[in-house]
Amino acid sequence: MLSASCRQSPLVPFRRAVDQAASWAAAINYAHDLESHRAVPEAYLKQIVKDGSTEMETVRHTIADASDLPADLKDEATALCDQMIGVLTSGATTNSRGSENSENIDVTALAEIEHRFRDLASRAGGR
Amino acid sequence: MKNLLKVALGIVASIGGYLEVGSLGTALQAGSSYRYELLWPIALGTICIICLTEMSGRLAAVDKETTFSASREHFGITYHFWPLAAQVLVDLFVLAAEIGGASLALELMTGISMQVWAVPVTFLIWVLLWRGTFGAIEHSVALLGLVTLSFVVAAKWLHPDWTEVARGLIPHRSSDDPPKYAYLAVSILGATISPYMVSFYSSGAIEEQWKTTDLGANRLTASIGMSFGAVVGMAVVVVAALTLAPRGIAVDTYQQAAVALSQPLGRWGFWLFCASLLVGCVGAALELSLDLAYIVSQSFGWRWGEDQTPDVEARFAMVYTGALVLAPLPTLAGIDPLKFTMFSMSLTVVALPLIVAPLLVLMNDRRRLKTHVNGWFSNTAVIIVILIAITLAVLAIPLQVLGG
């Protein structure tokens, strides 16, 4: 089993990382939707956006550091990670009162990024 | 009437105490990633834990010995050291995961970092152990733990397809990322067949002074209680399958899972999720701290029992105090509680055969159990549990590499 683990295709962990990124986009979108209906506290939304950004940095590094991935998939994935980090950090900008405001997140852009991550994962699964 | 009350309390304790960081975390991941496909490890694990707890309760009621003190006496310290060391390590890791889970629940509720909560949570657990009695701890944990029934209410509200749910109870392979599926199955089994439940159950039976007349109550408590507990665990899978999976949320952290109850229970959902995580983790942390003190004291022949004051049993109190000094360290270091939980569950599985195997010998010792030794059915069951434990132990590490 251990030797089998060494032979595991690099696309398997890649697909998992991309799925993980899509899952974070979906979770943040859902949290945003719930927060707009006051079903979760604002502090929770801020926290999940912050955690999502941190996790996306990790996912990006994992993909960027992988040496045995097809270049096209790798470039597309890291670009999408950058886009998502951008959406999350720009959404969490400081408002006029000096506190972070996660309500500014562009949920449409986030949903689009999630869709592209899913598409990328299915293409990686097909190779 | 007294026995009926004992059974009722035992069942409530099992329901309230079933859901903790391991079972909650693994069930959320299973439901959100594989919908109902991983219900069968909960069912299989529950059958195993019913057999093990029934036996440990029977040993305590008839022989007036816990599994650890009987093992120490029967096998000698040279052999007994290994199961003791394995369970101390596993209990410490799981205790650390529970403190992480409780601290995270408070972070979700308040927005204040879990690292800030780690020490107050640990201190609260220590004070409850220092001041409380066994009965008070057991019953308060059980009653507060009933908040986890909100998952059952939510699952019913979501109207799952019961035929599909029933299909999930039959073991099968998944075509979607098989290594991850197998890793989750092993983790669920590790969370369900918790060795600490067995030693804690037998120590509790001694604390409550069970006698041979309590054997019927023991059987009912172990079987009905654990089965109801498993229903709560399965409800978590169903809720995650119906609220998180359709939205494409595959749980990777508790933060992502905190909205699992929001669709069925509205504004209450978020708070009930946090309360379930908090109560479940604090309850399990109390039991794990006590279990550490029980198994170490029983192995070295020290005086033990939660109903005595700490000045009477200084070494017993020192063990749980020492454990509680170490347990918050991973949370203070900022390690994610769910990732730490999954690692702890794999460690549990690796240690399981070492902890379970002595039971087969002890439960067939006529000097101890007289006419209450295992019959063919119980022996077959415990052999199957040991074989499952060995298989899981062999698979746990490679699966952690492949699927974790």
Interface residues (C-beta under 8 A of the other chain):
Chain A: M1 L2 A4 S5 Q8 V12 R15 R16 D19 Q20 A22 S23 W24 A26 A27 Y30 A31 L34 R38 A39 V40 P41 A43 Y44 K46 Q47 I48 D51 E55 E114 R118
Chain B: E107 L108 T110 G111 D177 P179 K180 R247 G248 I249 A250 V251 D252 T253 Q255 Q256 A258 V259 S262 G266 R267 G269 F270 L395 I397 P398 L399 V401 L402
